[in-house]
Amino acid sequence: MPTPDPVPSPRGSAWRRFRRIMRWMSLAAIAAAAVAVWFVARGESELQIHMLIATALGAGLSVLLGAALMTLAFVSSGSGHDEQAHHHQSGQTQEDEL
Protein backbone atom coordinates (compact mmCIF):
# COMPACT_ATOMS: atom_id res chain seq x y z
CA MET A 1 0.00 0.00 0.00
CA PRO A 2 1.46 3.42 -0.91
CA THR A 3 2.37 5.78 1.88
CA PRO A 4 1.43 9.48 1.79
CA ASP A 5 4.06 12.07 1.16
CA PRO A 6 5.57 13.51 4.33
CA VAL A 7 4.49 16.97 5.37
CA PRO A 8 7.28 19.45 4.64
CA SER A 9 8.94 20.88 7.72
CA PRO A 10 8.88 24.67 8.06
CA ARG A 11 12.26 24.41 9.77
CA GLY A 12 13.79 22.66 6.77
CA SER A 13 12.36 25.16 4.31
CA ALA A 14 13.67 28.06 6.40
CA TRP A 15 17.19 26.64 6.33
CA ARG A 16 16.97 26.03 2.58
CA ARG A 17 15.87 29.63 2.11
CA PHE A 18 18.76 30.84 4.30
CA ARG A 19 21.33 28.80 2.33
CA ARG A 20 19.91 29.98 -1.00
CA ILE A 21 20.15 33.65 0.04
CA MET A 22 23.65 33.15 1.46
CA ARG A 23 24.87 31.62 -1.81
CA TRP A 24 23.91 34.83 -3.61
CA MET A 25 25.38 36.95 -0.83
CA SER A 26 28.64 35.02 -1.08
CA LEU A 27 28.92 36.14 -4.68
CA ALA A 28 28.20 39.72 -3.58
CA ALA A 29 30.90 39.44 -0.89
CA ILE A 30 33.44 38.21 -3.44
CA ALA A 31 32.53 41.10 -5.74
CA ALA A 32 32.82 43.62 -2.87
CA ALA A 33 36.23 42.20 -1.90
CA ALA A 34 37.44 42.39 -5.50
CA VAL A 35 36.30 46.01 -5.82
CA ALA A 36 37.97 46.92 -2.51
CA VAL A 37 41.26 45.31 -3.59
CA TRP A 38 41.06 47.09 -6.93
CA PHE A 39 40.59 50.48 -5.20
CA VAL A 40 43.51 49.84 -2.86
CA ALA A 41 45.74 48.65 -5.70
CA ARG A 42 44.77 51.66 -7.83
CA GLY A 43 45.59 54.22 -5.17
CA GLU A 44 48.74 52.74 -3.67
CA SER A 45 52.10 53.06 -5.45
CA GLU A 46 53.90 50.38 -3.44
CA LEU A 47 51.70 47.31 -2.94
CA GLN A 48 52.23 44.74 -0.25
CA ILE A 49 50.48 41.40 -0.46
CA HIS A 50 49.55 41.55 3.23
CA MET A 51 47.58 44.73 2.71
CA LEU A 52 45.68 43.26 -0.25
CA ILE A 53 44.84 40.06 1.68
CA ALA A 54 43.67 42.05 4.70
CA THR A 55 41.54 44.30 2.49
CA ALA A 56 39.95 41.35 0.70
CA LEU A 57 39.21 39.48 3.94
CA GLY A 58 37.95 42.57 5.73
CA ALA A 59 35.57 43.63 2.97
CA GLY A 60 34.38 40.12 2.11
CA LEU A 61 33.79 38.95 5.68
CA SER A 62 32.05 42.21 6.61
CA VAL A 63 29.59 41.79 3.76
CA LEU A 64 29.04 38.11 4.67
CA LEU A 65 28.47 38.89 8.35
CA GLY A 66 25.97 41.66 7.58
CA ALA A 67 24.17 39.46 5.06
CA ALA A 68 24.01 36.52 7.47
CA LEU A 69 22.57 38.60 10.30
CA MET A 70 19.97 40.29 8.10
CA THR A 71 19.02 36.99 6.46
CA LEU A 72 18.56 35.35 9.86
CA ALA A 73 16.31 38.22 10.93
CA PHE A 74 14.17 37.92 7.78
CA VAL A 75 13.97 34.11 7.95
CA SER A 76 13.08 34.24 11.65
CA SER A 77 10.35 36.79 11.02
CA GLY A 78 8.95 34.86 8.08
CA SER A 79 8.88 31.51 9.88
CA GLY A 80 6.89 32.70 12.90
CA HIS A 81 9.66 32.23 15.47
CA ASP A 82 9.41 35.87 16.50
CA GLU A 83 5.74 35.53 17.40
CA GLN A 84 6.43 32.41 19.47
CA ALA A 85 9.22 34.20 21.37
CA HIS A 86 6.99 37.22 22.02
CA HIS A 87 4.23 35.07 23.51
CA HIS A 88 6.73 33.12 25.62
CA GLN A 89 8.33 36.27 27.06
CA SER A 90 5.04 37.91 27.94
CA GLY A 91 3.84 34.79 29.75
CA GLN A 92 0.90 34.27 27.42
CA THR A 93 0.08 31.02 25.76
CA GLN A 94 -2.09 30.36 22.77
CA GLU A 95 -4.86 29.18 25.08
CA ASP A 96 -4.81 32.51 26.96
CA GLU A 97 -5.39 34.44 23.75
CA LEU A 98 -8.50 32.43 22.85
Summary of the structure (lengths in Angstrom):
residues: 98
radius of gyration: 21.7
end to end distance: 40.6
largest distance: 74.6
contacts: 217
relative contact order: 0.12
helix: 81%
strand: 0%
